[in-house]
Amino acid sequence: MVFNSSQGKFNWKIEKCTGEDKSRMQELLERTMYIDEPLTSTLDDVSKGLYKNETAILDILDQGHSFKAITPEGRIVGAAINLACPFSYETYEPFQEVVDFLAHVSRETKLNSHGLLDLYNLGVDPDFRRQGMAKALAQATLDHAQRTGFTGLKVCATSHYTTAVCRSIGLQVIYTLAYEDYRSKDGRPVFTPPPPHTHLQVLLKRFSEESISKM
Ligand SMILES: CC(C)(COP(=O)(O)OP(=O)(O)OC[C@H]1O[C@@H](n2cnc3c(N)ncnc32)[C@H](O)[C@@H]1OP(=O)(O)O)[C@@H](O)C(=O)NCCC(=O)NCCS
């Protein structure tokens, strides 16, 4: 699926990712996810450095379920990095407190994820935000999941904005956790992202048998 936008200040389109996008994707992650994604934004510089050396997330592109937003010059300015469930957070997250947190959320959500596609990582270049790019990437992901036989789409939204994006394309919140309520043994909140990112939400859309076969 290709979606062209000239509604914003910049021109961009959505395309499927390939394994050849890895180095340009790494540059985007360093301009977005490793700076202001709510969980990583709370880490110190040493811990953030662990993410910058992490390449496992780029291997997700080889699965063929991810999408990028690119400019006419070929610059990647947004991405939805998607992977088939089930998977282990340990494979993709270098920081143990993040692994523990996301594993806790998975357990508490009590969801059988077999057959679902997970929108694992949604990021937009700061210069291209508020143009509907994240929504277009999420919609492309949803259409792809339905077309290729997944039974639904799941998103673990650490950002308030991702929750808004996913709700706008029909996902429903199935689990909520206030960051304030996830505490270490000494009683302190482990993650304290800036407002409005006060809660993590898990969102889901299941496809009916009928809608999968119609695509
Ligand atoms: C979250 C993120 C991907 C959103 O990208 P985006 O392209 O700006 O989002 P969209 O333009 O598609 O916005 C869709 C909706 O999200 C909400 N939203 C997004 N950014 C917002 C902001 N800065 N303030 C308020 N609402 C916002 C709005 O409801 C918006 O709809 P509207 O513009 O019609 O009001 C982007 O802010 C980002 O990359 N953040 C850093 C990485 C991150 O946190 N990723 C998500 C991890 S779960």
The ligand as a Gaussian input file, in Angstrom:
#p B3LYP/6-31G(d) Opt

LIG

0 1
 C        4.213000       9.315000      18.957000
 C        4.628000       9.798000      17.563000
 C        5.034000       8.607000      16.711000
 C        3.416000      10.501000      16.906000
 O        3.802000      10.843000      15.569000
 P        3.003000      11.941000      14.700000
 O        3.250000      11.644000      13.258000
 O        3.310000      13.295000      15.187000
 O        1.470000      11.613000      15.060000
 P        0.208000      12.011000      14.184000
 O        0.451000      13.313000      13.474000
 O       -0.216000      10.861000      13.342000
 O       -0.842000      12.281000      15.337000
 C       -1.963000      11.468000      15.543000
 C       -2.631000      11.919000      16.851000
 O       -1.792000      11.701000      17.982000
 C       -1.973000      12.771000      18.937000
 N       -0.716000      13.531000      19.025000
 C        0.436000      13.256000      18.373000
 N        1.399000      14.128000      18.758000
 C        0.834000      14.954000      19.665000
 C        1.325000      16.073000      20.412000
 N        2.601000      16.480000      20.318000
 N        0.465000      16.689000      21.251000
 C       -0.810000      16.295000      21.364000
 N       -1.344000      15.243000      20.665000
 C       -0.510000      14.581000      19.841000
 C       -3.100000      13.625000      18.388000
 O       -4.337000      13.086000      18.857000
 C       -2.954000      13.399000      16.905000
 O       -4.123000      13.631000      16.168000
 P       -4.437000      15.148000      15.653000
 O       -3.170000      15.672000      15.033000
 O       -5.560000      14.940000      14.685000
 O       -4.810000      15.911000      16.891000
 C        5.797000      10.835000      17.668000
 O        5.426000      11.852000      18.584000
 C        7.125000      10.205000      18.108000
 O        7.885000       9.687000      17.285000
 N        7.440000      10.277000      19.423000
 C        8.718000       9.744000      19.963000
 C        8.802000       8.232000      19.924000
 C        7.618000       7.608000      20.644000
 O        7.235000       8.003000      21.737000
 N        7.041000       6.592000      20.006000
 C        5.884000       5.862000      20.521000
 C        6.262000       4.772000      21.461000
 S        4.791000       3.819000      21.929000

